[in-house]
Amino acid sequence: MEKDFPKAEKDVALNNYSTFRIGGKARYLIKASDKKELEKAIEKSLESKIPFYVLGGGSNTLISDKGFDGLIIIFKKQKPDVFIEEKDDFGTIETDASTPLSFLVGHLDGFTGLEWAIGIPGTLGGAINGNAGAFDESIADSIESVEVLEINKGIKKKEFKRKDCGFDYRRSIFKSNPRLVILSAKLKFKKGDRDKIKEKIRENLEKRRGHPKGFSLGSVFKNYYGEVDKAVVKRYPPVKNFQDKKGFVPAGFLIEECGLKGARIGDAEISSQHANFIVNLEKAKSENVLKLMNLIKKEVKKKFLIDLEEEIQIFSPQTIDKYFI
Ligand SMILES: Cc1cc2nc3c(=O)[nH]c(=O)nc-3n(C[C@H](O)[C@H](O)[C@H](O)COP(=O)(O)OP(=O)(O)OC[C@H]3O[C@@H](n4cnc5c(N)ncnc54)[C@H](O)[C@@H]3O)c2cc1C
């Protein structure tokens, strides 16, 4: 392995690669600066029979304190290449999965469709994987196609059209199948009025101002789109109001109603600003976070008969099996 990856760092603390500042050590870590390097790293790890895991900005991944006895590939580039092709009223943008989402928002001069993404950390690859979104929009709305490495017995390069990506609310085929590694994507945007675009970006930033500041992964659970028990709806009229107005019940509302704001285990705390955020006050462990998440699920189930589903991804020895090739 050392021969194959002379540039790999060894025994690397992964907390530095997550916005949550949580995570044990990885045996190896490589920063891939472009898709060729990413591909090469994956090829080598398959040859060496060392499991790998790709991270972008680490802003949606809870990394276990137990770390990873394998290779972490960081696919994130601060100054990426973004190619824009204009035709009629549209622009097609092609860029690597390593491009930070915020960079893309800033780069879309005169095109509309990504204003919702302002303030969301992480990369395009991570956003496509989790179909990131906000304010009723998501990355799926702009995707034309995604270039992917499919890893089975060997490696195959494939193009997935949007309809093949299995996009749904915070879902994609990539999220459910870690053998699909995203290399790059083509996105399509409409030309728009520059002042209106700026204004929308400003408004969206303003909406985020109330979000907790510290180390976090953003929203931990998905909002609830399913049916709610009739007796529960009767007992909690705001549930019906949310369903009628928004079409879902916000996870933050459910957690707050359970009186869990400010609940703390170790240094992990359910934010008192926004109940669907868990913040790492300083030295939180992944175990602390998992326990808080279980507490949330248990209390919400008890009070509302609702099973909350995680929005964040959990990367731990229990989930690592599926990354073995
Ligand atoms: C303060 C804050 C606010 C946030 N607000 C929002 C929000 O409004 N809406 C929202 O949707 N999210 C939000 N998030 C969550 C997160 O920022 C987004 O989901 C982001 O798109 C994740 O990107 P990432 O590169 O950091 O992903 P990572 O955490 O690095 O990875 C997430 C998953 O994607 C996989 N992955 C990463 N890159 C690739 C690749 N190239 N190919 C295949 N798989 C890959 C990883 O293996 C992992 O399973 C927020 C987070 C924070 C901290």
The ligand as a Tripos MOL2 file, in Angstrom:
@<TRIPOS>MOLECULE
LIG
   53    58     1     0     0
SMALL
NO_CHARGES

@<TRIPOS>ATOM
      1 C1        -24.5040   24.1990    8.8900 C.3       1 LIG1
      2 C2        -24.9960   23.1660    7.9150 C.ar      1 LIG1
      3 C3        -26.1440   23.4310    7.1670 C.ar      1 LIG1
      4 C4        -26.6080   22.4770    6.2640 C.ar      1 LIG1
      5 N1        -27.7290   22.7640    5.5350 N.ar      1 LIG1
      6 C5        -28.2010   21.8510    4.6630 C.ar      1 LIG1
      7 C6        -29.3890   22.1070    3.8930 C.ar      1 LIG1
      8 O1        -30.0090   23.1550    3.9860 O.2       1 LIG1
      9 N2        -29.8140   21.1460    3.0420 N.ar      1 LIG1
     10 C7        -29.1570   19.9660    2.8980 C.ar      1 LIG1
     11 O2        -29.6040   19.1330    2.0940 O.2       1 LIG1
     12 N3        -28.0420   19.6880    3.6000 N.ar      1 LIG1
     13 C8        -27.5510   20.5960    4.4730 C.ar      1 LIG1
     14 N4        -26.4160   20.3170    5.1970 N.ar      1 LIG1
     15 C9        -25.7730   19.0000    5.0550 C.3       1 LIG1
     16 C10       -24.6140   18.9500    4.0310 C.3       1 LIG1
     17 O3        -23.9180   20.1830    3.9970 O.3       1 LIG1
     18 C11       -25.0810   18.6370    2.6280 C.3       1 LIG1
     19 O4        -25.8260   17.4520    2.6310 O.3       1 LIG1
     20 C12       -23.8910   18.5180    1.6520 C.3       1 LIG1
     21 O5        -24.3740   18.4510    0.3510 O.3       1 LIG1
     22 C13       -23.0200   17.2900    1.9210 C.3       1 LIG1
     23 O6        -21.8560   17.3720    1.1140 O.3       1 LIG1
     24 P1        -20.4380   16.8520    1.6100 P.3       1 LIG1
     25 O7        -19.5060   16.9510    0.4760 O.co2     1 LIG1
     26 O8        -20.0310   17.5550    2.8520 O.co2     1 LIG1
     27 O9        -20.8130   15.3520    1.9280 O.3       1 LIG1
     28 P2        -19.9950   14.2990    2.8290 P.3       1 LIG1
     29 O10       -20.4550   14.4260    4.2360 O.co2     1 LIG1
     30 O11       -18.5490   14.3740    2.5660 O.co2     1 LIG1
     31 O12       -20.5730   12.9530    2.2310 O.3       1 LIG1
     32 C14       -21.9410   12.6460    2.3670 C.3       1 LIG1
     33 C15       -22.1640   11.2740    1.7410 C.3       1 LIG1
     34 O13       -21.9280   11.3800    0.3450 O.3       1 LIG1
     35 C16       -20.9090   10.4720   -0.0400 C.3       1 LIG1
     36 N5        -20.0990   11.1160   -1.0690 N.ar      1 LIG1
     37 C17       -19.3730   12.2560   -0.9880 C.ar      1 LIG1
     38 N6        -18.7580   12.5010   -2.1590 N.ar      1 LIG1
     39 C18       -19.1020   11.4970   -2.9920 C.ar      1 LIG1
     40 C19       -18.7680   11.1660   -4.3350 C.ar      1 LIG1
     41 N7        -17.9630   11.9160   -5.0900 N.pl3     1 LIG1
     42 N8        -19.3030   10.0410   -4.8570 N.ar      1 LIG1
     43 C20       -20.1270    9.2490   -4.1360 C.ar      1 LIG1
     44 N9        -20.4640    9.5010   -2.8580 N.ar      1 LIG1
     45 C21       -19.9580   10.6280   -2.2960 C.ar      1 LIG1
     46 C22       -20.1190   10.1460    1.2140 C.3       1 LIG1
     47 O14       -19.5260    8.8680    1.1120 O.3       1 LIG1
     48 C23       -21.2050   10.2080    2.2790 C.3       1 LIG1
     49 O15       -21.9010    8.9870    2.3250 O.3       1 LIG1
     50 C24       -25.9280   21.2530    6.1150 C.ar      1 LIG1
     51 C25       -24.7800   20.9940    6.8900 C.ar      1 LIG1
     52 C26       -24.3140   21.9370    7.7710 C.ar      1 LIG1
     53 C27       -23.0840   21.6410    8.5770 C.3       1 LIG1
@<TRIPOS>BOND
     1     1     2 1
     2     2     3 ar
     3     2    52 ar
     4     3     4 ar
     5     4     5 ar
     6     4    50 ar
     7     5     6 ar
     8     6     7 ar
     9     6    13 1
    10     7     8 2
    11     7     9 ar
    12     9    10 ar
    13    10    11 2
    14    10    12 ar
    15    12    13 ar
    16    13    14 ar
    17    14    15 1
    18    14    50 ar
    19    15    16 1
    20    16    17 1
    21    16    18 1
    22    18    19 1
    23    18    20 1
    24    20    21 1
    25    20    22 1
    26    22    23 1
    27    23    24 1
    28    24    25 2
    29    24    26 1
    30    24    27 1
    31    27    28 1
    32    28    29 2
    33    28    30 1
    34    28    31 1
    35    31    32 1
    36    32    33 1
    37    33    34 1
    38    33    48 1
    39    34    35 1
    40    35    36 1
    41    35    46 1
    42    36    37 ar
    43    36    45 ar
    44    37    38 ar
    45    38    39 ar
    46    39    40 ar
    47    39    45 ar
    48    40    41 1
    49    40    42 ar
    50    42    43 ar
    51    43    44 ar
    52    44    45 ar
    53    46    47 1
    54    46    48 1
    55    48    49 1
    56    50    51 ar
    57    51    52 ar
    58    52    53 1
@<TRIPOS>SUBSTRUCTURE
     1 LIG1         1 GROUP 0 **** ****
